[in-house]
Amino acid sequence: MEVLKNKAMDLVKRSEENPLLFPNKANSWEAEAVFNGCPVRKGKTLHLLYRALSAMHYHSGTGIQMNISDIGKAISSDGIHFKNRERFIFPEHDWERFGCEDPRVTHLGGKYYIFYTALSNHPPSGDGIKVGLAISKDLKKVDSKHLITPFNAKAMALFPEKIDGKMAAILTPNTDQPPSKIGLAFFNSESDMWSEDYWKEWYGSLDSHTLPLQRKVQDQIEVGAPPIKTEDGWLILYSYIRNYFSDNKIFGIEAVLLDLKDPHKIIGRTHSPILIPEEQYELYGMVPDVIFPSGAILKDKNTVDLYYGAADSTICVASINLKRLMIELKPNSSKIVRLERAIKNPILTPRDKNAWESRAVFNPAAVLLNNEVHILYRAMSKDNTSVMGYAKSRDGICIVERDSKPAYVPREGFEAKRIPDGNSGCEDGRITKVGNKLYMCYTAYNGVDAPRIALTSIKTKDFLDKKWSTWTTPVLISPPGHDNKDACVFPQKLGDKHLIFHRMGTGIDIAFVNDLDNFDEVWLEERQWLEPREGFWDGVKIGIASPPIKTAKGWVLLYHGISAEDHHYRVGAVLLDLKNPVIIKSRTRMPIFEPETEYEKTGQVGNVVFPCGSVVIKGILYVYYGGGDSVVGVATIPMKKLLSIFD
């Protein structure tokens, strides 16, 4: 069955023609690699300037053989297929004698301003890596060249129009002498751009010119594409590299929206990458696992074409849905989708009078039967034994009934306590109605062996009558020796098979079984299905929340994710194909729910929202969750609004 992985709401779509440009062995100046291209329009033709790495050859400045970067040029009528490749900018002065890299080109006032990285020493070091500028009136020849910065800097680009009567630029000082910065510069005249006096004064008050984009000191930022003017502000697509000084660098492309009149004002920014290395041509090359944004062009009012270097080897392009991006960049947008907490939260809290639920109540399963919501919540005693309590609501929020005795308790050795006061029992149940039965998957744990998935069932009538003794004897369905949690049965059969979601590693797995009532010690398969996304809010680990809900657009599956940034638990959603729910149609980029209240930020485990059950009542989705591993809350959203996120 087909699986579409990590499709984040179609915000960005790579071209099926990628890579667009490969090295050309016939031309020694671009024989090794071509990457980091920047486009600019000239009439109906798109000109692409790009970094070209030569074959190894003798260099008189070093007396050794080495690769040198020049800047090539190619043209296209469609932005995909390029021809007439030629060497355009190359070393001529001492300040660029060891290479010209990574061009950014802007058309302004009848001229093409091409900023690039100029290397004056070898091996390269910060003092010899600066910004150079080539000016051309027609893109046929270079009319003049200038050394721009007297200090270490890269990735400078001009805004495509004057701001408050001044030429404006964005650049990255201290790129090779971190921490790097992304700064703005304004010029009264063209010659100010190569005025050493101007730059000495500018660098002397560097912090007053920079944008606060760096989240952590161990991260690296660098200007990507030249600014793009939109109705909402200046769109800046830039490189954000997490863990830059470690062996676990994560190259991502992010975006920030700046005020049109005062670009120092940040309107909004992305908090996770819009693109990370995923495709083979991004994962393998001269420098593996690298994508670098170097140019972009407004294709139409709803689409930005982003050109980027892949693995420092080839040139690629991806289309950005500008409408979706702007929703994320404008923090007060009415189109941002979030669950809304019930005012009466938490709806369930621990009760001292019942020893079995005196420590905590959380992670509730839920099922809608006879127009009432039936909740099975995880309850912990003071000795850390987990059982399941029962509560009922008629309106989805107010609890009208809550039993004084557990509805489900540990019965088998694999969930019996082995260590005094250690965690054990029956945890985090998910309930699915299939036919006339309710099937519950839960985590069985004895405190010693790895947590495993247990499956039990009860007839719907017996459940409604609270005949808790009729729960079937639980059976373990996940293999021994492997930590496995977050499981549920899919609500309907697929052909002659039942589908089960679970989590053996860090992602969500799927497995198909013949019979829910007779496993005969056949363990669930680990078929990797949905994985964490590096750099995102769900970058460390993910697991299902509640069983999928059927809608006209497809099955909606809520899931929880853990962030590497702060280790908070958040909630997102995926849309599954209606006929074949193994196919992932879309996945939310941003979380739709996260810890915000005191009862979610504090507790046995702080900063946790952890849903295990959800129901739909009169078009409203009610999501039942554990807050801080201590209490039960409910959050709601109209299904129509939730589905709009996938439009």
Secondary structure, 3 states (H helix, E strand, C coil): CCCCCCCCCCCEEECCCCCCECCCCCCHHHCCEEEEEEEEEECCEEEEEEEEECCCEEECCCCEEECCEEEEEEEECCCCCCEEEEEEECCCCHHHCCCEEEEEEEEECCEEEEEEEEECCCCCCHHHEEEEEEEECCCCCCCEEEECCCCCEEEEEECCCCECCEEEEEEEECCCCCCCCCEEEEECCHHHHHCHHHHHHHHHCHHHHECCCCCCCCCEEEECCCCEECCCCEEEEEEEEECCCCCCCEEEEEEEEECCCCCCCEEEECCCCCECCCCHHHHCCCCCCCEEEEEEEEEECCEEEEEEEECCCEEEEEEEEHHHHHHHHCCCCCCCCCCEECCCCCCECCCCCCHHHCCEEEEEEEEEECCEEEEEEEEECCCCEEEEEEEEECCCCCEEEECCCCCECCCCHHHCCCCCCCCEEEEEEEEEEECCEEEEEEEEECCCCCCEEEEEEEEHHHHHCCCHHHCCCCEECCCCCCCCEEEEECCCCECCEEEEEEECCCCEEEEEECCCCCCCCCCCCCEEEECCCCCCCCCCEEEECCCCEECCCCEEEEEEEECCCCCCEEEEEEEECCCCCCCEEEECCCCCECCCCHHHHCCCCCCCEEEEEEEEECCEEEEEEEECCCEEEEEEEEHHHHHHCCC
